[in-house]
Amino acid sequence: MRLLNPLVILRIWSTILFIEAASFLLCLPAAHLSNESPYPFLWSSLIAIVLSVTFFIVTRKVSFESIQNREGYLAVASSWILFSALGTLPYIISGAIPSFIDAFFEASSGFTTTGSSILKDVEAVPISILFYRSFTHWIGGLGIIVLVVIILPSVKITGFQLLTLESSLKEKIHPRSKAIVLRLLFIYVGLTVTEVVVLSLGDMNLFDSICHSFGTVATGGFSTKNTSIAYYSSYSQYVIAIAMLLSGISYVVYYHLFKLNLRKVWQNEELWFYMLTVLIAGAIVTSILLVNTTWSPGQSVRNGFFQVISFITTTGYTTTDYLLWPQSGLLVMFLLLFTGASTGSSAGGIKMARHLMVIKNIKNVLIRIIHQNMVSQIKLNSKPVTDNANISVLSFVVLFLFIFLIGTALLVLTGIDLITASSASISSLSNVGPGFGAIGPMSNYSHFADSSKLICSMLMIVGRLEIYTVFILFSRSYWKV
């Protein structure tokens, strides 16, 4: 095995920084229309471009023909940290978030589509910064690496390979076709534009419609209001709930719909398991609210299903202070922090396909106990699952829960109470955003110590990279020559 080529990593960083510089410039219209200073974005873009050009000059003779997965893993993992670190610039330069740790937390939360925040008064933040803040969701949801594949095809890594590392697609459609990635981009943009139009028909202005569409389609959760979606009418709440539900569906399904391959859609077990989970959890929470609150049936259905969809899709928008709900409702909501939507969406969490695989494994074990001589094979989407794939899924779930416990312990050691620490750990790792205790829907992470914020930021990035991408870097075989 050959040594890692650091110049390859720098070349990929050059591309990443170029994309980030462009994303800063795309926020200039918001600054112009709101009569705010453009300098936070101009200076940020200039810094990113200087670094990008410097890396490009240093690595201009590097060939991508021989790049291996080892460089790919390291480039993807480090790129999210680099992107978040540079993403602090508009916050710091504008003075909206002067602390680097706070700005890094907010940037990490944005790009990883988590939606956690340290801002005590969102509505006091400049409009252009709020636009940038929501735009980080959209960029992160689409996937930085996907943009690399689309914009700079000279990077000789297949779209499927990068998408796998970035956790946006887990099913081989046609790995080497950039046309596939472009179609996925078309679908992503189409969902965003559609939601902007539909929200604009209600009580949201165009700016709020755009920002909340960024947060919904990317399953992010940043809002322009302190009370999140509770500020808006029931119309807007229903629209966002439906949009969150659609955004939690695998883009593989949308691709097959785009190709009118309905048989593939029908055979997608994860899709139906996802819908069934939302329906059952929504019905349970709604029933709890109907019995234990004074809300009307309409209010119970709207608030119950909205919060269930928001947690399952790891979006994190809220319409009510769920900490005031009955204890049984809180238990259900806490468990939903571990779910996650479809594997081919921008949602975080364990994901529905893995939960489905765990259930199939349990069923398989029970069958073998009853019928010891029976040979049974686990299938997903009518296709046999290999032993290696099955072990990988089960190992992921165990590792996910282990990291959740480690994160909880570390946060407790920083002086946070157990309920807040456990919900902050799983909320960050699953990229949800709000939690329980002192980080409920009416609170945020501003009171956390810097060490706690850094722990949560790292959990966000590890969760966004689906754990394995990060942990592979710490394995002995990865560094063994």
Buried (B, 14 or more C-beta within 10 A) or exposed (E): EEEBBEBBBBBBBBBBBBBBBBBBBBBBEBBEEBEBBBEBBBBBBBBBBEBBBEBBEEBEEBEEEEBEEBBBBBBBBBBBBBBBBBBBBBBBBBEBBEBEBBBBBBBBBBBBBBBBBBBEEBEEBBBBBBBBBBBBBBBBBBBBBBBBBBEBEEBEBBBBBBBBBBBBBBBEBEBEEEEBBBBBBEBBEEBBEBBBEBBBEBBBEEBBBBBBBBBBBBBBBBBBBBBBBBBBEBBBBBBBBBBBBBBBBBBBBBBBBBEEEEEBBEBBBBBBBBBEBBEEBBBBBBBBBBEBBEBEEEBBBBBBBBBBBBBBBBBBBBBBEBBEBBEBBBEBBBEBBBBBBBBBBBBBBBBBBBBBBBEBBEEBEEEEEEEEEEEEEBEBEEEEBEEEEBEBBBEBBEEBBEBBEBBBEBBBEBEBEEBBBBBBBBBBBBBBBBBBBBBBBBBBBBEBEBBBBBBBBBBBBBBBBBBBBBBBBEEEEBEEE
